[in-house]
Structure formats: C-alpha cells, structure tokens
Amino acid sequence: LSKVQIAEIMTKNVMVARPEASLESAASVMLDNKIGGLPVVDADNKVIGIITESDIFKAFLGRHKTRSDMDVFMVKQ
C-alpha cells in the first residue's frame, strides 16, 4: 500500500452537494449511492466543506454545530 498513489484508487466522478441544498436531499443522495459523505461546493465548484453521515446523525439528534462553530474547523487556503 505504501506505493499505491491516491490518484490510482480515488473516485473520479464525485457527487457533490451545494450549501443551499436540504439535509434531506444530501442524505437521499448518500443513501441511494451507498456513500458516507459528500463534498460541499460553491458556485465555482470550489470545495468549501463536507457533509457526512455523522453530520446528518448529529443534526437529527439536535447535536449539530452552528455555522460559526464549523468555521473553527474549516481550513481556509
């Protein structure tokens, strides 16, 4: 595995979510395609975050973080 490059095994046709999409639509896409997360992209298709199964569970249970809390964990380049 130490010689295998990510480019050799990565998913190339990536499904994405938009920030204005509903949580339900993201969950539906993830369930229908058997994937655990979706990159969230802006209008320029720049990745601005990720939505995961854990995020959806937290939202369902009322344990999601607010947007200001999430900014602390996002890496800005």
Buried (B, 14 or more C-beta within 10 A) or exposed (E): EEEEEEEEEEEEEEBBBBEEBEBEEBBEBBEEEEBEBBBBBEEEEEEEBEBBEEBBEEBEEEEBEEEEEEEEEEEEE
